[in-house]
């Protein structure tokens, strides 16, 4: 995945498009054509068939993908049934989709030729470890699946940033919740919940002080079904504001005692003299 695509695509569409673009952007050996069945895509991105079909339809409507006719081949050189049920897709005419595919092809070519360092990048890509979902099929249901997919995206971004900082000898990665919310097009509460999940699973270690998130370490993504019982919105490392004991004692109220009518009238006159009534 890359920065920028979340402004135009949902999380599901981002997963599906990134998977399709990996094949559709390469001239060799795929001839810039993606050909896989719905179930094959599901196995890779961890979504249900209906979610995958809906995402493909939306990507076609947005111009990120276009349908392609099956290639004509000689009889006996292909599997007709597979070709009939498979999706045949190419990169669409959307400007960002074309830029994404072009930069991804250059990145993959440079990686094969081991010339990544000498390449100037217009788009920064980061890996998302979707392979972890196949080991935890129990996570792929309802809102839990959506949350785990979001955790995969955020982990991929942080892992990429942390890796480059370590290699370049830079300081720790520092971000704010509003920055991550804008970058991923999520709500700030969603960002906090995902961060707490990554922290509870011991995948990410961060310090949160004065609104700044300092990520101390980012480990490989691994999930356990029994570990996700609830989603916490408040960041657990938030600095607690200490309240002086005097202010606490002032805020405590003693139980009210019943007053006689004469005492109540005197108290009312007292309040009037103070201007409170």
N, C-alpha and C positions, 0 to 999 in steps of 0.2 A: 504494500500500500504506500501511499505518499501523502504529503501535506497538500491541502487544497481540494482534494476530492470530496471531503466531508461537507463542504459548502453546497455541493450539488447532489450528493448521493446519500442515502440512508446507510446504516451499518450493513444491512443485508445486501443492498445493491453494491456497496464497496467490496464486500467479500467476493461476491459473484463476478463483478467486473474485473477485479484484480486477477482472479483465477482464469477467466476467459482471455484477458489481455496478455497473460504470460505466453499463451500459445499463439494468439492471433497477431501478435506484434512481430513474430519471428518469420523471416523469409525461409530460412533453413532450420529445421527440416519440415516445418509445418505449412509453408507456402502462405503464411499469414491467414490461415483458416483454422478456426476452432471447431473440433468435432468430438463431442462427448454426449452421452445420454444424461437424462435428468438425474438418474440414480448415481452416476459417476460423479456428477457435480456435488450431489448431496454428501457423498462419502468424503469429499475433499474439504467442503466448507462447513459441514455440520448443520445444515438446515434441512427442513422437511421438503419433500417434492413440491408441495403447493407453494412454499416460500420461495423456492428456486424459480419455479415457473413465473410467479408474480414478479420477481426481481428482474428476470430476463425481459418480460413484457414491458416493464417500466423503463429499463435501460434502452430498449428499442425505441420507445416513445420519446425519450430524452435525447436520442441521437447518439448515444454512447456505443450502441451495437446496431448492426444491420444483419438481416437474414441473408444467407447465401445458398444458392442452389447446390445440391450434391454434385460432386465432380463425376463426369462420365468416364467410366473405366471399362476395360475389357472384361467380358464375362469370365468369371472364375478367379479374378484377381482381387475380389473384395467380398465382404459379407453383406448381402442385400438387406437382411433383416436389421442388422446393426445400423446401416446407413439410413434406413427408413425411420428408425426411432431416435436417432441422434440429432442433437442441435447442430446446425451448420451456421456459424456466426463469424462475422468480421467486425473490425473496428468501424464505428460510425463516423459521421461527419462533424460531430461536436468538437469544437476547437480544443477543449481541455482533453478530451478522449484521444485526439490525434497527437497532442503534445505528450500525454502520458505514454502512449504506445511507442512513439518515436524515442523518447528518453529511456524507456524500459528496454527497448531493443539495443540501444547503445550501451546501456549498463550491462546487459547480459553478454553482449559481444566482448566488451572490455574485460568482464570477469573471466571469460573463457581464455582470453589472450593475456590475462594477468596484467592489465594496464589500467586498473581502476584508479590508481593515484594520479595518473596523468590526464584524467578525463574531467572536463568542466561540466558540472551538472546544473541543469535548470530546475529540475525536480529532485528532491531528496526522498529516496525510497527507504522503507524499513520493513523487515520481515515480521510476519505474524505467524506464530506457531500453532496453526490450526490442526496439526497432526495430533496434538494432545487431546482433542475432542474424541477421537476414535477410541482412546483408552478409557474414557469416562462417558459412556453412552447415557448414563443416568442424568448427566447434566443437560442433555439436549431435549428439554421439554419446557414449554411455556416461558414465563418470565425469567426463570433460572437460566435458560439457554441464552436469552437476550443479554443478561447480565454477564455471563461468562464470555460471550462474544465481544462485549465492550471491554472486558478485562484483558482479552487477548490484544485488542487494538492498542489500548493504553500501554500495556506491557511492551509491545513491539516498538512503540515510539520511544519510551523511556530507555529500553535496552539499547536501541540504536544510538541515542544521545549519550548515554553513559559510556558505551564502548568507545566512541570517538573521543570523549573527554579523557578517558584513561590512556588511550594511545597517544594523544597529543600532550599529555601531562597537564591538562587544564584542571580547574577547580571542579567541585561537585556540580551536577546539574541542578539548577535552581529555577523553579517555576511557581506561578501563583495559580490558584483555583480558577479565577476569571480567565486567565490566559489559556489554560487547558480547556475550559468550557467553550471559549470562542474557537479554538483550534479544532476541536472535535465536533463542534456544533451540538453539544450536550448542555443540559442544565447544570448549574453548579452543584446541586444536591447529588446528581448522578455521578459527577466527577468524585465527590467525596465518598460516596458509597463504593465506587470501584477502587479507589485508593485504599480504603479500609479493608476491602476484600483481599487485595494484593498484599497488604501488610499482615493480615491475619494468617494468610497462607504462607507467610515468610518468603515471599517472592521479591518484595520490595521493602527496603528499610529507608525511612525518611525521617527528617526532623521538621517540625512545623512551628515556626516562631515568627511572631509579628506578621502573619499572613504570607510568609515565604516558605515554600516547600523545598527543602534541601534533600536530594536523594543521595543517600550514602552508599547504597549498593543495590544492584538489580541482578537477580539470579534467573536461572532458566525457569520457564513457566511450567508448573505442574499443579494439578488440581486434585482434590479428593472430594468425593460426593458428600461425605459426612461432615466436611468442614464448612459448608455453606448452609447455615440454619437461618440467619437473619442478616439484613442489610442495615448498616449503621451509617447515618448521615453525618454525624459530628465526627470530625477528625480526632482520633484518639490521642494524638500527641499535642493537642491544643494546650497552650500555656494557661493554667488555671489562675484566675484572678483571686488573690488572697484578700479576704474581707476581715478588717480589724475586729477584734473581739468586742470593742466598745459599740461599734455600729450594730453588731449582731444582738447585743444585749438591749440596745435601744429599740430594735425592731420587734422584740418579743413582747407580746401583749398579755397582760394578766386577765383572767376571766372577769367579766363585768358583774358587779354586785347590784342587786335590785335596790332602787331608791324609793323613798317615800315621796308622795306628791309635793310636800314642802321642799324636800331636798332637790327634786327635779326642777321646781320653779326657781330656786336659788341658783342652780347650775345654769339655767337658761338665761337668767339676768346677767350672770358672770360672762357668758359667751357674747351677749349683746354689748357689754361694756368693751370687750376686746374687739368688737367689729366682725366677729365670725358668723353672726346670724343677722 
